[in-house]
Structure formats: C-alpha cells, structure tokens
Amino acid sequence: EVSGSHLATYVADAVVVATPTGSTAYSFSAGGSILDPRLRNMVITPVAAYLSPLHSVVAGEDHVVHLTLREAQDGALVSLDGQTDLPMAVGDRVEVRALPEPLRMVQLAGSTPFYDLLRTKASLLPY
C-alpha cells in the first residue's frame, strides 16, 4: 500500500523498500531501479516474486509505504539494513516513510561522481 492506495499483492521471498543509497545494493540485485542519491524517494522491489506484474516501483518522498503480511509458511522477518531481525506474524503491518529532514552526507573533495562510479561498477559485472 502506498499512501492509502493498494499497489500490489506479492507472492515473494521478500519485499525491499530502499532509499537511494540502498537502491544500489539488495534492491538492485533483485531487479530494482537505481535511484540518484540526491533524491529522497523510495524504491519498492519484490524479491523472487511469483507472477508479479510490478517488478519495481518508485514512490516519492512524501508517500508512506505500508507492507502487510497476508500469509507465511515459515514465518517472516523485518530486516533493517542488516540490524537485528524482527519477527513478523500474519496480519502485522510495517510502515516506511522518509525522514522529515534529509540526512546530511559528507562527500570528500576529489571523490568520484555518482554516475562515473555507477558506470565503473556496471562494467565489472559479468554480463
């Protein structure tokens, strides 16, 4: 659900909701879009989704994303960027929203621009 509108029901191993920084990691490896780090959007990407019509959706910074666990064979977990996993039961709902103020990041003088770094990393991939 995105800001009160039902987006999709996924039969999947996981659903990743990522910031621009996280979009180049797990979300990208699951087929999600890469977001420019200057944006404050979120990308919603199902992992190993079965017959999913929506593979990756970008939501604006003012949207609130709700994920509800409808059913699970072996339980489910909420994982927050590698922190302690939290168990999730059928019917539980997770809310994801942007911080009210942007997080300040330090960029060192002489560091490689984002798109140059992205191109370099993409050229190292085996395909």
ROBA-180027 format. One record per residue (C-alpha): residue number from 0; y, z negated, x negated; residue in three letters. Coordinates in steps of 0.1 Angstrom, whole numbers, m for minus. Layout:
NUM  Y  Z  X  ALA
...
//
This chain:
0  0  0  0  GLU
1  34  9  m14  VAL
2  64  m8  3  SER
3  45  m12  36  GLY
4  30  23  37  SER
5  m7  27  33  HIS
6  m12  50  4  LEU
7  m50  53  m1  ALA
8  m83  35  1  THR
9  m101  39  m32  TYR
10  m138  35  m39  VAL
11  m134  29  m76  ALA
12  m143  8  m106  ASP
13  m107  m4  m108  ALA
14  m71  4  m99  VAL
15  m45  3  m127  VAL
16  m8  m4  m119  VAL
17  11  2  m151  ALA
18  46  1  m164  THR
19  59  29  m186  PRO
20  47  10  m217  THR
21  12  6  m202  GLY
22  11  41  m189  SER
23  1  54  m224  THR
24  m29  32  m225  ALA
25  m55  24  m199  TYR
26  m37  43  m171  SER
27  m36  75  m193  PHE
28  m72  71  m203  SER
29  m81  70  m166  ALA
30  m62  103  m159  GLY
31  m28  87  m150  GLY
32  6  101  m158  SER
33  26  90  m188  ILE
34  60  76  m179  LEU
35  91  78  m201  ASP
36  97  43  m215  PRO
37  133  44  m202  ARG
38  121  44  m166  LEU
39  114  13  m146  ARG
40  87  30  m124  ASN
41  51  20  m120  MET
42  21  44  m120  VAL
43  m9  36  m98  ILE
44  m41  51  m111  THR
45  m77  46  m98  PRO
46  m104  43  m124  VAL
47  m136  63  m118  ALA
48  m127  69  m82  ALA
49  m152  85  m59  TYR
50  m139  115  m39  LEU
51  m103  103  m42  SER
52  m76  127  m30  PRO
53  m49  109  m50  LEU
54  m55  106  m88  HIS
55  m23  91  m99  SER
56  9  82  m81  VAL
57  43  71  m95  VAL
58  63  45  m75  ALA
59  100  38  m81  GLY
60  112  5  m94  GLU
61  124  m7  m60  ASP
62  89  m4  m45  HIS
63  64  m32  m40  VAL
64  27  m24  m45  VAL
65  0  m43  m27  HIS
66  m37  m40  m36  LEU
67  m62  m55  m12  THR
68  m99  m59  m20  LEU
69  m117  m45  10  ARG
70  m153  m49  m3  GLU
71  m171  m55  m36  ALA
72  m207  m55  m46  GLN
73  m204  m77  m76  ASP
74  m171  m94  m72  GLY
75  m138  m83  m87  ALA
76  m112  m94  m112  LEU
77  m75  m91  m117  VAL
78  m67  m85  m153  SER
79  m31  m87  m165  LEU
80  m27  m68  m198  ASP
81  m56  m85  m215  GLY
82  m48  m120  m204  GLN
83  m72  m143  m187  THR
84  m90  m125  m158  ASP
85  m86  m140  m123  LEU
86  m114  m137  m98  PRO
87  m107  m118  m66  MET
88  m125  m122  m33  ALA
89  m128  m98  m4  VAL
90  m96  m99  16  GLY
91  m75  m111  m14  ASP
92  m42  m92  m19  ARG
93  m23  m87  m52  VAL
94  14  m79  m52  GLU
95  30  m59  m81  VAL
96  68  m54  m84  ARG
97  93  m47  m111  ALA
98  113  m75  m127  LEU
99  148  m78  m112  PRO
100  163  m72  m146  GLU
101  149  m47  m172  PRO
102  131  m62  m202  LEU
103  150  m57  m233  ARG
104  131  m39  m261  MET
105  140  m36  m297  VAL
106  139  m1  m313  GLN
107  142  m2  m350  LEU
108  166  23  m367  ALA
109  146  52  m380  GLY
110  117  47  m356  SER
111  100  79  m343  THR
112  114  91  m309  PRO
113  90  87  m280  PHE
114  83  123  m273  TYR
115  77  131  m310  ASP
116  53  102  m312  LEU
117  36  113  m280  LEU
118  31  148  m293  ARG
119  17  135  m326  THR
120  m8  112  m308  LYS
121  m18  140  m284  ALA
122  m25  163  m314  SER
123  m50  137  m327  LEU
124  m71  138  m295  LEU
125  m104  157  m298  PRO
126  m96  182  m270  TYR
//
